[in-house]
Amino acid sequence: MWTLAALLVLGGTQTDSPYRGEQQRAIKALSADDIAGYLAGQGMGFAKAAELNHYPGPRHVLDLAQRLDLTDAQRQRVQASFDRMHAEAVRLGRSVVDAEAKLEGLFREGRVDAASLDQAVAEIARLRGQLRVAHLRAHLETRAALTAEQVRRYDKLRGYGGGPHEHKHHHGGH
C-alpha cells in the first residue's frame, strides 16, 4: 500500500499536476497525437481485445500479406474490410474530435450545466463506442477471411507468441 508521503516523493510536490502544460491545448482532453489519430482513422488501441486474442487487424494482415501467403481472394476480402472500417473510423474520429471541442467550449465559455454536461459526455461516449465497434468488427471480418494457420503465423509475426488458449475456437475462413 502506498502512503501519501511515498506518493509525494515519487510524484513531486502536492501542487504539481500531471496536467501541467496541457492548459495550452486547443482541446484539453486530447493531445495533438490523439487528434491526429482520430482524424486519420487510426486504431488507437480500440481493438486490443481482438488483436491480442487471435483476431488479426486488417491493416497488419495486408502489410504481412506475402508472409501470410494470402490468396488474391483473401487479400481483396481483407482490403474491403479495411476500407469500410477506415472510412467509418475517419468519419467517427472527426465526430469525436468535434464533440470533445464542443465539451471544451462549454467549460471554456462557462456555459456548462448538469444537463449540457450529461448530453455532451453521452455523445462522446456514444461516438467512441461506435468507433470501437468499427475497429473490432474489422478484426472479426479479417479473422473470418483467414485460415487457422494464417492466424497462428500472424500472431507469431506480431510477437504475440502462443498461449494456453491458442486458437482453439477458430471459426473462420478457408
Residue pairs with C-beta under 8 A, 6 or more apart in sequence:
8 14
11 18
19 28
22 28
22 31
25 31
25 32
26 101
26 104
27 35
27 97
27 100
27 101
27 104
28 104
29 100
29 103
29 104
30 38
30 97
30 100
34 44
35 97
36 42
37 44
37 93
38 44
38 93
38 94
38 96
38 97
39 90
39 93
39 94
39 97
40 90
40 93
41 85
41 86
41 87
41 88
41 89
41 90
41 93
42 89
42 93
43 57
43 59
43 135
46 131
46 132
46 135
46 136
47 55
47 57
47 132
47 135
47 136
47 138
47 139
49 136
50 57
50 135
50 136
50 139
50 140
50 143
51 57
51 139
51 158
52 160
54 143
54 151
54 155
54 166
54 167
54 170
55 136
55 139
55 140
55 142
55 143
56 139
56 142
56 143
56 146
56 151
56 154
56 155
56 158
57 138
57 139
57 142
58 78
58 79
58 81
58 82
58 85
58 138
58 139
58 141
58 142
59 82
60 154
60 158
61 68
61 70
61 78
61 142
61 146
61 154
62 75
62 78
62 79
62 82
64 154
64 157
65 75
65 78
67 153
67 157
68 146
68 150
68 153
68 154
68 157
69 150
70 78
70 150
71 174
74 145
74 146
74 173
74 174
77 141
77 145
78 141
78 142
78 145
81 138
81 141
81 142
81 145
82 138
82 142
84 138
85 134
85 135
85 137
85 138
88 131
88 134
89 131
89 134
89 135
92 127
92 130
92 131
92 134
93 131
95 127
96 124
96 127
96 128
96 131
99 120
99 123
99 124
99 127
100 124
102 120
102 123
103 117
103 120
103 121
103 124
105 111
106 112
106 116
106 117
106 120
143 151
143 170
143 172
143 173
144 171
144 172
144 173
145 172
145 173
146 154
146 172
146 173
146 174
147 172
147 173
147 174
148 167
148 170
148 173
150 173
151 167
151 170
151 172
152 166
152 167
155 161
155 162
155 166
